[in-house]
Each structure stands twice: as structure tokens, then as C-alpha cells.
Amino acid sequence: MKNQYHQKRYRRLRGAMVAAGIGQADLADILHMSPTSISNRLRGYQDWRSGEMYSVLSYLGISKPEVVLGYYFPPDGIDPE
């Protein structure tokens, strides 16, 4: 088992961001947050709020967010093995 503290968190979300050409600064703008706050969430230092998660998925153009929420935002940001 990989050490979860050294594993990159939110890999699927990051992949969707790259595919859409969206960076952390873009998320900070749409969520009206600082880039540091976005970085803290992506690194697992701070929890995402449900409204933030839905806003991110909407901005990325991901349909049926209620179905795929756990795919992009797994518990603790760690994708299942």
C-alpha cells in the first residue's frame, strides 16, 4: 500500500482541470477564494465544502455532479486503489 501522505491528492479532479485547461488560479476566481485556499484544498490540508465541489464540477462542465461527486472528490482526496 502506498503511503497516503506522499500520494498526490485529487488526481481525477486535477486531470479534469488539465483536460479543460483550467488552473488553480481559475478555480480561485470562480470560487472567490485565494489561490492559497485552493492549494490547501487540493493538498488535503483543508476540506472542500459541498457548494465548492458542486461549483467546481459545474465550471468543468461535468454533468450529473450528484452522481460523480465522489469520483472527483474522494474521501481525504485519495483515489481508491
Stockholm file with secondary structure:
# STOCKHOLM 1.0

chainA/1-81         MKNQYHQKRYRRLRGAMVAAGIGQADLADILHMSPTSISNRLRGYQDWRSGEMYSVLSYLGISKPEVVLGYYFPPDGIDPE
#=GR chainA/1-81 SS CCCTTTSCSCHHHHHHHHHHTCCHHHHHHHHTCCHHHHHHHHTTSSCCCHHHHHHHHHHTTCSCHHHHHHHHSCGGGCCCC
#=GC SS_cons        CCCTTTSCSCHHHHHHHHHHTCCHHHHHHHHTCCHHHHHHHHTTSSCCCHHHHHHHHHHTTCSCHHHHHHHHSCGGGCCCC
//
